Amino acid sequence: MTNRLPAQYSAYRTRIKICGLTREQDVDAAVAAGADAIGFVLYKASPRYVSPERAAELSSRLPPFVTPVLLFVNENITNIIAAQAINTPAIAQFHGDETPEMCSSAKCRFIRAARIPLGPDAAQFDLVKYVQDYSQAQAILLDAHVEGYGGGGKTFNWSLLPTNVNAHLVLSGGLNAANVTDGILQVRPRCKTLAVDVSSGVEATDAQGNPLKGIKDADKIHQFIQAVRAADERFNSKN
């Protein structure tokens, strides 16, 4: 007798977070497209900022099993706890210079962002040690290291990541429908599980093609999620 699952139950599925939402219609579009998590930026310097109260309003639209995520950057622990209290059961995402002790003191599930250098310097980032340092994190989010906080819509060199990371990873930084399939196929074999996180890659643009930060495009969200599912099909066909 074997405990091996039938193939139809063992296929891998990448989880998807749409981040930086500010409007009801964008939350609804992300849910309709099949997103697993919705991210709200509680960092006042960000053009995608929403208050904890506004995040609670928006997350109240989420159906069961779609998770709200609150993004913080070097926020006071008291404010983090207060924001979490009105956004239960949100996950915290720490995107600044938070220490392991500070992250754990929030007394909630959290994701820790790792800022991966651009270019060949990505190989010098000790992701294995970073995972060990933040062993209490539910996952480590990989973003490009640019000036300020956040990836700035930039991708880092995925091929320079370690080949065996004992953690759940979230791939972020410059993702869009055109490159997410390649990102998943490169990074998924290197970790326990992989999720993806997109913000600027699904935003609307003005007449001149400039991004409207915090305003999402429903068609781009659908295209992004379709590309993720295509990557899953390719990955599962090979494994």
ZIWOQUI-V648889 format. One record per residue. N is the residue number from 1. RES is the residue in three letters. PHI is phi in whole degrees, 0 to 359 (none if undefined). D_LAST is the distance of its C-alpha to the last C-alpha in Angstrom with 1 decimal. Layout:
BEGIN
[[N RES PHI D_LAST] [N RES PHI D_LAST]]
END
This chain:
BEGIN
[[1 MET none 22.9] [2 THR 241 19.3] [3 ASN 261 18.2] [4 ARG 294 14.5] [5 LEU 284 14.0] [6 PRO 301 13.5] [7 ALA 304 10.3] [8 GLN 293 12.6] [9 TYR 259 13.3] [10 SER 254 10.1] [11 ALA 295 8.7] [12 TYR 278 9.3] [13 ARG 231 12.6] [14 THR 284 14.4] [15 ARG 279 18.0] [16 ILE 231 20.8] [17 LYS 244 24.3] [18 ILE 257 27.1] [19 CYS 245 29.8] [20 GLY 79 33.4] [21 LEU 275 34.6] [22 THR 227 38.4] [23 ARG 232 39.1] [24 GLU 301 38.8] [25 GLN 296 37.6] [26 ASP 284 34.7] [27 VAL 300 33.6] [28 ASP 297 33.8] [29 ALA 294 31.9] [30 ALA 295 29.0] [31 VAL 296 28.9] [32 ALA 298 29.2] [33 ALA 282 26.2] [34 GLY 110 24.0] [35 ALA 294 24.2] [36 ASP 267 23.5] [37 ALA 212 26.1] [38 ILE 236 29.3] [39 GLY 255 30.8] [40 PHE 240 34.5] [41 VAL 268 36.1] [42 LEU 256 39.0] [43 TYR 244 40.0] [44 LYS 297 43.4] [45 ALA 283 43.1] [46 SER 275 40.2] [47 PRO 292 41.0] [48 ARG 260 38.5] [49 TYR 299 40.4] [50 VAL 228 41.1] [51 SER 286 43.3] [52 PRO 303 42.0] [53 GLU 293 44.1] [54 ARG 293 42.6] [55 ALA 301 39.1] [56 ALA 296 40.1] [57 GLU 300 41.5] [58 LEU 291 38.4] [59 SER 290 36.0] [60 SER 293 38.3] [61 ARG 277 36.9] [62 LEU 286 33.3] [63 PRO 282 32.3] [64 PRO 304 30.8] [65 PHE 74 27.4] [66 VAL 252 27.7] [67 THR 263 28.5] [68 PRO 281 31.2] [69 VAL 232 30.8] [70 LEU 254 34.0] [71 LEU 266 33.9] [72 PHE 241 36.6] [73 VAL 228 37.9] [74 ASN 51 40.3] [75 GLU 276 41.8] [76 ASN 297 44.4] [77 ILE 299 43.0] [78 THR 297 45.6] [79 ASN 292 44.5] [80 ILE 296 40.8] [81 ILE 298 41.7] [82 ALA 294 44.0] [83 ALA 294 41.4] [84 GLN 296 38.8] [85 ALA 296 41.6] [86 ILE 262 42.0] [87 ASN 234 38.3] [88 THR 299 37.0] [89 PRO 254 34.1] [90 ALA 292 33.0] [91 ILE 264 30.8] [92 ALA 273 32.5] [93 GLN 235 31.0] [94 PHE 264 33.0] [95 HIS 238 33.1] [96 GLY 247 36.1] [97 ASP 251 37.4] [98 GLU 296 37.0] [99 THR 281 37.0] [100 PRO 303 34.9] [101 GLU 294 38.1] [102 MET 294 38.9] [103 CYS 301 35.5] [104 SER 292 35.8] [105 SER 290 39.4] [106 ALA 288 38.4] [107 LYS 58 37.5] [108 CYS 210 34.6] [109 ARG 294 30.8] [110 PHE 215 30.0] [111 ILE 247 27.6] [112 ARG 249 28.8] [113 ALA 278 28.5] [114 ALA 249 28.0] [115 ARG 264 29.7] [116 ILE 271 27.9] [117 PRO 300 30.3] [118 LEU 283 30.1] [119 GLY 69 29.8] [120 PRO 293 29.4] [121 ASP 293 30.7] [122 ALA 302 27.4] [123 ALA 293 26.6] [124 GLN 273 29.7] [125 PHE 283 28.5] [126 ASP 273 27.8] [127 LEU 293 25.0] [128 VAL 299 24.4] [129 LYS 293 28.1] [130 TYR 300 28.2] [131 VAL 299 25.6] [132 GLN 295 27.8] [133 ASP 297 30.9] [134 TYR 251 29.6] [135 SER 294 28.0] [136 GLN 277 29.5] [137 ALA 290 27.6] [138 GLN 291 25.1] [139 ALA 201 23.1] [140 ILE 250 23.9] [141 LEU 266 24.2] [142 LEU 259 23.9] [143 ASP 230 26.7] [144 ALA 284 28.6] [145 HIS 272 31.9] [146 VAL 236 34.7] [147 GLU 298 38.4] [148 GLY 82 38.9] [149 TYR 237 36.1] [150 GLY 99 33.0] [151 GLY 276 30.9] [152 GLY 62 33.4] [153 GLY 73 30.8] [154 LYS 258 29.6] [155 THR 256 26.2] [156 PHE 260 25.7] [157 ASN 277 23.7] [158 TRP 300 20.2] [159 SER 292 19.4] [160 LEU 268 22.1] [161 LEU 289 20.6] [162 PRO 302 20.0] [163 THR 274 16.6] [164 ASN 215 16.5] [165 VAL 255 18.4] [166 ASN 276 19.0] [167 ALA 197 19.5] [168 HIS 279 18.6] [169 LEU 247 19.0] [170 VAL 236 20.4] [171 LEU 274 20.3] [172 SER 218 23.7] [173 GLY 93 26.2] [174 GLY 71 26.9] [175 LEU 285 23.9] [176 ASN 204 24.5] [177 ALA 296 23.0] [178 ALA 279 23.0] [179 ASN 242 21.0] [180 VAL 293 18.9] [181 THR 299 15.8] [182 ASP 296 16.1] [183 GLY 299 16.8] [184 ILE 295 13.7] [185 LEU 294 11.4] [186 GLN 280 13.7] [187 VAL 267 14.3] [188 ARG 307 11.4] [189 PRO 292 10.0] [190 ARG 266 13.7] [191 CYS 214 14.5] [192 LYS 297 14.4] [193 THR 219 14.0] [194 LEU 229 15.0] [195 ALA 240 17.7] [196 VAL 232 19.7] [197 ASP 225 23.5] [198 VAL 231 25.7] [199 SER 225 29.4] [200 SER 297 31.2] [201 GLY 291 28.5] [202 VAL 236 29.4] [203 GLU 268 33.2] [204 ALA 288 36.0] [205 THR 230 38.3] [206 ASP 276 42.0] [207 ALA 297 43.8] [208 GLN 267 43.5] [209 GLY 86 39.7] [210 ASN 279 40.1] [211 PRO 293 37.7] [212 LEU 259 39.3] [213 LYS 296 37.9] [214 GLY 93 37.2] [215 ILE 250 37.4] [216 LYS 265 34.1] [217 ASP 251 33.4] [218 ALA 301 31.9] [219 ASP 295 30.6] [220 LYS 294 28.8] [221 ILE 298 27.2] [222 HIS 298 25.9] [223 GLN 296 24.6] [224 PHE 297 22.9] [225 ILE 294 21.1] [226 GLN 298 20.2] [227 ALA 293 18.6] [228 VAL 297 16.6] [229 ARG 295 15.3] [230 ALA 295 14.6] [231 ALA 295 12.4] [232 ASP 300 10.5] [233 GLU 298 10.1] [234 ARG 293 9.0] [235 PHE 296 6.4] [236 ASN 293 5.1] [237 SER 290 5.7] [238 LYS 262 3.8] [239 ASN 232 0.0]]
END
